[in-house]
Amino acid sequence: MKRRFRHEYKYLCNSLQNAVLKMRVKGLLTVDRHAEKEGYYFIRSLYFDTLENRCYEEIEAGCDRRDKYRIRIYNANSERIMLEKKSKECQMTSKKSCPISEEICRKLMENQRIEITEDMPAIQKELLLEMQLKGMRPTVIVEYQRFPYIEKNGNVRVTFDENIRSSNEISCFLDEKIVTRPILEMGQSILEVKWDAFLPSYIMEHMGMENLQWSSFSKYYLCRKYNTSGGIRI
């Protein structure tokens, strides 16, 4: 199956910009149905990297073609666990995902060897092969609060990711509460704008995003970079 790539722009916002933009977007787009009454949900992801930190280094170097593997849960609920592979190519992104069991998740968390079988989803086979051949292993937990908005016209998705935090306590990934540390200055958040073939002009015009600070770095990169004052936490 041919991968579907989407445009993805990221911006670093301060608290004032976040409040203003969120107020504007509420009048333009619809709140995602997965958001709770407060308008947000929590995302927790466990990212993988090689022993040589290939994924981290590729992001820092700005490599045009790169992949990231992660396990993701929502609202600290382990009933729905997703394994995802996010790819970036020519400044566009694509994502493949499949559900995995809690048993498989815990084995991956513990970096256990899992036999590859024919009936496994392709993405799971790919990750297991990377773990066996290239030393891919769980590296860091990224957790944040997401305020999601959507627009059917152009399949647009605008999200405000706040309270972005990291943790090295890999064994606690599926726990209801985990110990984390903030990786951005107080009040800072990341705005992401994603779309398919086109972005309706009225969205950019009414949101007034021309003064925002564009960012090419991922939350994974930021969590690894600022995990400790001494550099990357291995």
N, C-alpha and C positions, 0 to 999 in steps of 0.2 A: 504493500500500500504506500502510495506517495505521501511524504510528510507535508503537512500544511504549515507554512511559515506565516508568522504574524509580525507586524511592526510593534515595537515596544520602546517607549521613551520613559526615562526615569528622571526625576527632579528632586533635589534636596530642598526641603521647606523648613522655615522657622515656624514658631507657634502662631504668629500673626498671619503669615501667608497661608498656613494650613486652615485656620479658622475662616478666612475670607474665601478661599477657594472652595472649601466644603459648603459654605453657604451658597455660593454661585452654582455649584454642580447640583445641589438639591433641587434647583429650579429648572434644570435641564434634563437630568437623567433619572432613571428609576433605581431605587435601592434593590440590590440583588436579593432574591427571595431566600437565599440561604442565611442572610444576616438575621440576627435576633432582634427583639423589640428595640434594643438600644442602637440598632443600625450597624452592628459589627459582629465579627466572630474572631476566635483566636486560632492562629495557625502555629503549629510546631513541626519543624522539619529536622531530620537527622541527615546530614550531608556526608558523602564519602569522598575520599581523596586517596591518592597513591602515597607510598612511602616517601617519594620525592616531591610531594605536594604539587603534582602536575596541574591539577585544576586551578589551584590558587595562583601558580606562576603564570598560567595561560591568561587568566583574567588580568593580572597585573601588567603583563606584556601587551595586552590588547589584541591577542590572537583572534583572527577573524572567524576561525572555525573551532568550536570547542563544545564539550558536553559536560553535564553535571548529573550525578545520580543522587537521589534523596528519597527518604521515607517520610511521609506526611500524614499527620492526624489533625483533626479539627476539634477545638474546644476540649482538648485533653481526653477525647473519647477514643478508646482503642477498639471499638466495635467496627470501625471503618478505617482500615489502614491501607494507604496507597503507596506503591513504589512508582517513582517517576524518573524519567530521563528528560532533561531539558537541554536542547541544542541551540546553539547560536551560529548563524552563518550569514555573511554579508549584511550585518546589522539587523537581522531578523531572527525571530525565535520560533521554535516549535517544541511541543511537549507530547510525550507518550507516557501512558500510565497503565497500571493494572493493580487490582486489589491483591493483597497478600494476607495470609493468616497471621494470627498473633504468634503462633509457634515459629513460623518462618522469620517474622520480624525479630523475635528475640534471638534467634540464631545469627541473624545478620548483625544485630547489636553487639553480640559477643564475638563477632568475626569468626564464627565457626565455618568449617568447610561443609558445603551442601552439595550433594551430587546433582548434576544437571540431568534432567529427564526430558523426554520428548514432549510430554504434555504441559510443560511449563510455558508461561507466556514468554514471548521473545525478549522483552525488556529484562525479565528476571534472569534468563539465560545469559544475556549480555553482561549484566552486573556480576554474576557468579564467575563468568570467564575472566572479567577484569580483576576480580579478587584473587583468582587462582594464578593468573599469568603476570599481573602487574602490581600486585600488592595493594589493590584498592581496599580501603577499610573505613569504618565509621570514624568521623573526625570531630564534628562539632554539632551541637544542637542550636538551631535558630528559632526563636519564638517571638511573635509579635501580634498586635491587635490590628485587624483589617476592617476598614470601612469601604465596602464595595458598591459601585454604581454601574449600571449598564445602559446601553442604547442599542436597540436592534438594528437601526440604520447604520451599516458599516460594521456591525458586530463589535461595537466599542465597549471597552471595559476600563473604568477609571477607579483606581483604588488608592486609599490613603493608609499607609502602613505606619503605625505608631507604636511607641514603647518597644522598640526593637531591642532584643536581649539575646545573649548567648550563654551557653553552658557546656562544660566539658564532661559533665556527669552522664556519659553515654548510657550507663546501666539504668538510669532513671527516666529514660525517654518516654516510656509508657505510663509513668506515674501521673497521678492527678495534678500534683504540684511539684515543681522542681526549683532548685536554686539557680538563679540566673544573674547576669550582670548587664547593665545597659551598655550599648556600644556607640551611641550618639549623644551629643550634648543635650541637656534638658530642653524639651520643647521642639527638638528637631524631629522630622518625619520624612518619609519617602513617598512621593506621589508617582504612580505609574499609570501610563496611558497606553492601552493596547488596542489594535484594530487590524482588520483584514486588508481588503483592497483599498479602502479609502477612509479618511477621517473627516466627517462632516465639518465644514468650515465654521459653522455656528458654535461648535463646542470650543474650539481654540479661541475664537473671537470673544465669546461671552465669559470664558474663564479668565482671560487675561494672563497668560502664562509666559509672556515674553521676558519678564524680569526674573524668572526662576533660574536657579543654578542647575544646569544639566549634569547628570551623573552617569557614568558608564559602569560603575562598580556595582556588583551584586551584594545582597545582604549577606550571602555566604562569605564573600571576600571581606566585607567590613567586620564580620564577627571573628574571622580568623586573624585579621590584621590588628584589631583592637582587643583581642582576648586578654592580653597581658601587656604591661608597659614595655616589656622587653622584646616584643615582636611576636611572631607566630607561636601559638601554643601548640606544641606537638604532642 
